[in-house]
Amino acid sequence: LWIRAMDLQENDKYFEMAQLADWITKLEPHYVQVWTVQAWNMSYNISVKFKDFDDRWRWVERGITLLRDEGLKYNPNETLLYRELSWHFQHKMGANLDDANKVYKQEWLKEMSAVFGKKDPDLNELLHPQDADALYRLNLLTNKYKMDPVFMKQVDEQYGPLEWRLPEASAIYWAALGLEKA
């Protein structure tokens, strides 16, 4: 019981850190280093404090979401944010340096399979949705994951063909978008 209480106190500390990150980013939304440091802290420092790989994934996902959904909203032309986002996909999720990397890859595959289905990703289907299901998946891609299928097609033509359900494809996408913004 005492050990469980210590675990809960430890978890509370990390959730307090997430709250602190939220406050810091709200106070300095146009200071790029705030976003990169807070996202790094979540994905690289806090995540590895957890033994359970699913908990670790949630922290990695929080770091990515912080950069993609919030940092880029306030700083759409800051190439450092695109670089960091790309790095999270390539290094944290795509590489094998974190012992939970297979879980990260599986979770990302699940999320992208909701967009592309179990078959080979078909960007044309999302560029010209023919039914409600394709329209739903396009909405998921553009609103949740903040990815543009038109630009994805350009990236696929230039660097691909890419397997869009893998984190490495997202790394290439965000890096290419950063180059575009530069």
N, C-alpha and C positions, 0 to 999 in steps of 0.2 A: 504494500500500500504506500509506503514511504517512497519507494522508487517511482511508482506511478505519479505521485504528487510532484516529485522532482521533474518528471517528464512534462507534466502539465505546466509547471512554472517555466521550464525551458521553452516550450511551445509559445506560451504567452509572451515571452521576451521577443520571439521572432515576429509575432503578430504586431507587437508594439513597434518593432523596427519597420514593418510594412506601413503602419500608420504614420510613422515619422517620415518615411520616404514620400508618402502621399502629401504630407504637409510641406515638406521641403520643395517638392516639384510644383506645388501650387503657389508657393511664395516666390519662386524664381523660374517661371515657366519658359523663359527665353534664354536661360543660362544652360548651354548644352551639356556641360560637365555634370550638372545635377542629374540629368536623365541617364547619362552613361554610367555614372558611379552607382546610382540607385539600382539600375537594371543589373549591373554586374554583381552588386551585393546580393541581390535576390537569386540570380541564376548560378553564381559561382560560390558565394560564401555561405548564404543561408541554406541553400539546397543540400549541400554536402553534410550539414549538421544532422540530417534526418537519416535514420536507418532504412525506413520504408521507402522503396523506390517510387511508389505512387505519390508520396508526399514530396519527394524530391522533384518529380515531374511538375507538380503544381507550382513550385517555386521557380523552376526554369521557365515555365509558361508565363508566370507573372512578370518575369524580367522581359521576356519578348513582348508581351502585351503592353507593358509600360512604355517601351520604346516605340512600338508600332502604332498603338492606339492613342497615346497621349503625347509622347515626345514629338512625334512627327506632325501631330495636329498643331502644336504651337510653333514648331520649327521645320516647316516643310522643305526648306532648301538647305538645311544643315547636313552636309555630306557625312560628318562624323556619326550622326545617328544612323544613317543607312549602313555605314561601315560596321558599326556595333551590332546592328540587327543582323546583318549578314554573318558576322563573326559568331553570334549566338547559334545560328543555324548550322554553320559549318563546323565550328570547333566544339561547342557544348553538346549539340545534338548529333552532328554527323561524324565526328571523330570518336575514337574509342578510349579517350583518356579518362572519362568518368565511368566508374563501374556500373552506373545505371544507364549507360548510353543506349543499350538495346531497348529498354523501357521507353526512353525518349523517342526513339525511332518508331516503335510500335504505336505509341500514342499519336505521333504526328501522322503516321500512316492511317490510323483510324479517322483522324480529323479530315485529312485530305480525301479519304475514300468517301466521306459524306459529300464531298464536292464532286469527285470524279467517278464514283462508283467503283466496282471491283474490276472493271475493264480498263484497258489502256486509256489514259487521259485524252479526251477529245476536246481541244480548245474551240474548235469550230462549233461544236454543239452548244458551248456556253456563249460564243459570240452571236449565235443566231438561235436562241432558245425556241423550240417548237411546241413545248408543252409546259404544264404547270410544274412538273418535276424539274425540268431544266431551268426554268425561271427561278425556282426555289434555290437550286444549287448555285446559280449565278449570283443571287442575292447573298447567299452564304459567303461565297468567294469575295465579293466586293465589299460587303458591309462588315462581316466578322473578321476576315483575314486581310482586308484592305489591299487586295491584289486586283489588278486590272487585266482582264483576259486579252485585251488588244495588245498591251505591252508584253504580256506573257508570250503571246504568239511571236512578237518581234524577238524576244529573248530566245525563244525556242528555235527560231530560224537562224539566229546568229550563233548560238552556243550549243544547240541541241542536235538531235532531239533529246529532251530532258524527261525524266520520270518525275512528274510533278508531285507525286505522293511522298517523295523523299526529301529530307531536310536540305540536302545539297542543292536541289533545284531552287528551293526558296532562298538559299544563300546567294545563288547566282542572280536570282531575280532582284533581291534587295541591293546587291552590289551594282548591278546594271542600272537600276533606278537611281542610285546615288551618283553614278557617272553621268546619267542624263541630267540630274539636278545641278551637277557641277558645271 
